[in-house]
Amino acid sequence: MTAHEVLGRTIETPVYVRTASAFMAAFTVPSARAQSVIDYSGLRVHEYRKGRAICMLVFVDYVDGDLGRYEEFGVTFVVRDHRTARGSGAFIHRLPVNGDFTLAAGRGIWGFPKTLASFDTDHTTATKHGTLSADGQMAIRLDVKRGVPLPGSGRKVTSVAYSHLDGITRHTPWEMTPFGTRSRLGGAVLTLGDHPIADELRGLGLPRRALFSTSVRNIAMTFGDATSM
């Protein structure tokens, strides 16, 4: 275990999330435009098919975890594994949250680009929806329709989360154990507001039909220590 001091509290890694829910939508975007957005990281987008990369928009409600309760919205891109250039990981480009402690912990421990924002979400109804506002402006609203149940409930998934902050790109081991996953082709409605986050997504050609959308009733997660590239 590694101890980290965050706003007067000691947080040890790995950090555990015992209960969370999430919904997300994946969109194909022009790989050249996506690459221009994340060039600052030194990473390369993974092409889903020639000329197309994947951008994922996700709302998460962290109900019970080591960092307390908070909500989060992520703009992420599927990128090549920096070690092999063949596998892939998730580069977290934007990560607004609604809590001061998780903001300080995320930036200080993993270099996640957390910023403060306001959330209006519903993770419980058949159609999930979330609205993100920041700096007095509505950024996005995402509605995700109910999908079909997927097998593999309770099976652990291991991935890599990439981040970039203060000129340093980092990678963090990330384990997820999902329960109650539903997914479908399409199934999402994205509405963009006037915030710069929305403008950036417009520059990627959004809104458009989602490649697929997914909701997860409960996810247990573990985040290890970040390693600088």
C-alpha positions in Angstrom: 0.0 0.0 0.0 1.0 3.6 -0.7 -0.2 6.4 1.6 -1.3 9.8 0.1 -2.2 12.9 2.1 -5.3 14.6 0.6 -6.8 17.7 2.4 -5.7 16.4 5.8 -6.8 12.8 5.2 -4.6 9.8 4.5 -5.7 7.8 1.5 -4.1 4.4 0.7 -3.8 2.9 -2.7 -5.2 0.8 -4.1 -8.4 2.8 -3.7 -11.6 0.8 -3.5 -15.0 1.6 -4.9 -17.6 -0.8 -3.4 -20.8 0.5 -5.0 -21.3 2.7 -8.1 -23.6 2.9 -11.1 -22.9 4.1 -14.6 -24.3 4.7 -18.1 -22.4 5.6 -21.2 -22.4 6.0 -24.9 -19.6 5.3 -27.4 -19.4 7.3 -30.7 -17.1 6.9 -33.7 -15.3 10.1 -34.5 -12.7 11.0 -37.2 -9.4 9.6 -35.9 -7.4 12.7 -37.2 -9.6 15.1 -35.2 -9.5 12.9 -32.1 -5.7 12.7 -32.4 -5.5 16.4 -32.6 -7.5 16.7 -29.4 -5.2 14.3 -27.4 -1.8 15.1 -29.0 -0.8 16.8 -25.8 -0.7 13.4 -24.1 1.8 11.8 -26.4 -0.6 8.9 -26.9 -2.1 7.6 -30.1 -5.8 6.9 -30.7 -6.8 3.4 -31.5 -8.6 3.2 -34.8 -11.9 1.2 -34.5 -11.8 1.1 -38.3 -9.7 3.0 -40.9 -10.1 6.7 -40.2 -12.4 6.3 -37.2 -11.6 6.4 -33.4 -13.9 5.9 -30.4 -15.0 8.6 -28.0 -16.9 7.5 -24.9 -19.1 9.8 -22.8 -19.9 8.3 -19.3 -21.8 9.4 -16.2 -20.8 7.6 -12.9 -22.4 7.8 -9.5 -19.9 6.7 -6.9 -22.1 5.6 -4.0 -19.7 3.9 -1.6 -15.9 4.2 -1.9 -12.8 5.3 -0.2 -13.1 8.8 -1.6 -16.7 9.2 -0.5 -19.8 9.8 -2.5 -19.7 12.0 -5.7 -20.7 12.1 -9.3 -18.4 12.2 -12.3 -18.6 12.7 -16.1 -15.9 11.5 -18.4 -14.8 12.3 -22.0 -12.5 9.4 -22.9 -10.8 8.1 -26.0 -9.7 4.5 -26.7 -6.0 4.7 -27.2 -3.2 2.3 -28.1 -1.3 0.7 -25.2 1.9 2.8 -25.0 4.0 -0.4 -24.3 2.8 -2.6 -27.1 0.9 -0.2 -29.5 -1.4 -3.2 -30.1 -3.7 -3.4 -27.1 -5.8 -0.4 -25.9 -6.7 1.6 -22.8 -8.8 4.5 -22.0 -7.4 8.0 -22.1 -9.4 10.3 -19.7 -9.4 13.7 -21.5 -12.0 15.5 -19.3 -13.3 14.5 -15.9 -15.7 16.9 -14.2 -16.8 15.9 -10.7 -19.0 17.5 -8.0 -16.8 17.1 -4.9 -13.8 19.0 -3.6 -12.2 16.0 -1.9 -12.4 13.7 -5.0 -11.1 16.5 -7.1 -8.0 16.9 -4.9 -7.5 13.1 -4.6 -7.9 12.5 -8.3 -5.5 15.2 -9.4 -3.0 14.5 -6.6 -2.9 10.7 -6.7 -3.4 9.8 -10.3 -3.1 13.0 -12.3 -6.7 12.8 -13.4 -7.9 16.1 -15.0 -10.8 16.6 -12.5 -12.6 19.9 -12.5 -15.7 21.0 -10.6 -19.2 20.9 -12.2 -22.9 20.5 -11.4 -24.9 17.3 -12.2 -28.5 16.4 -12.7 -28.7 12.7 -13.2 -31.1 9.7 -12.9 -29.5 6.3 -12.7 -32.6 4.4 -11.6 -35.2 4.7 -14.4 -35.4 2.6 -17.6 -34.0 5.5 -19.6 -30.9 6.9 -17.8 -30.1 10.6 -18.2 -27.5 13.0 -17.0 -27.0 16.7 -17.5 -23.6 18.4 -16.9 -23.3 22.1 -16.2 -20.1 24.1 -15.6 -19.2 27.7 -15.3 -22.8 28.7 -15.4 -23.4 26.9 -18.7 -25.1 23.7 -19.7 -22.5 21.5 -21.3 -24.2 18.2 -22.3 -27.2 16.1 -21.7 -27.0 12.3 -22.3 -30.0 10.0 -22.4 -29.4 6.2 -22.6 -32.2 3.8 -23.3 -32.6 0.4 -21.7 -30.5 -2.3 -23.4 -30.5 -6.1 -23.2 -28.8 -8.0 -20.4 -25.2 -9.0 -21.1 -23.6 -12.2 -19.8 -20.5 -12.1 -17.5 -22.0 -10.4 -14.5 -19.6 -10.4 -11.6 -16.6 -11.1 -13.9 -13.5 -8.9 -13.2 -12.2 -6.8 -16.1 -8.7 -5.3 -16.0 -7.9 -2.2 -18.0 -5.5 0.8 -18.0 -6.6 4.4 -17.4 -4.4 7.0 -18.9 -4.3 10.6 -17.7 -2.3 13.8 -18.3 -1.8 16.7 -15.9 0.8 19.3 -15.4 2.8 18.1 -18.4 3.0 14.5 -17.2 1.2 11.5 -18.8 0.4 8.6 -16.4 -1.1 5.2 -16.5 -3.1 3.5 -13.7 -4.1 -0.1 -13.4 -7.9 -0.2 -13.1 -10.1 -3.2 -12.2 -13.9 -3.3 -12.6 -16.4 -6.0 -11.6 -19.8 -5.1 -13.1 -23.2 -6.4 -12.1 -26.4 -5.9 -14.1 -24.9 -4.7 -17.4 -27.3 -3.8 -20.3 -26.2 -2.7 -23.7 -27.6 -2.1 -27.2 -26.6 -0.7 -30.6 -27.3 3.0 -30.7 -29.7 3.8 -27.9 -28.4 7.2 -26.9 -29.5 10.8 -27.4 -26.8 13.5 -26.9 -27.7 17.1 -26.6 -24.9 19.7 -26.6 -25.0 23.1 -24.8 -22.9 26.2 -25.0 -19.9 25.2 -22.8 -16.4 24.7 -24.3 -16.8 21.0 -23.6 -19.8 21.0 -26.0 -17.9 23.0 -28.6 -15.0 20.5 -28.5 -17.5 17.6 -29.0 -19.0 19.4 -31.9 -15.6 19.7 -33.4 -15.5 15.9 -33.4 -18.7 15.7 -35.4 -21.1 15.1 -32.5 -24.0 14.6 -31.9 -24.4 11.6 -34.1 -25.9 8.1 -33.7 -24.0 6.2 -31.0 -22.1 3.1 -31.9 -23.5 1.5 -28.7 -24.8 2.5 -25.3 -24.5 0.7 -21.9 -25.7 1.0 -18.4 -24.4 -0.9 -15.3 -26.5 -1.3 -12.2 -23.5 -1.7 -9.9 -19.7 -1.7 -10.4 -17.0 -2.4 -7.9 -13.7 -0.9 -8.9 -10.1 -0.8 -7.8 -7.5 1.9 -8.7 -3.8 1.2 -8.2 -0.9 3.6 -8.1 -0.2 5.8 -11.2 3.0 5.4 -13.1 4.5 8.3 -15.1 5.4 7.6 -18.7 
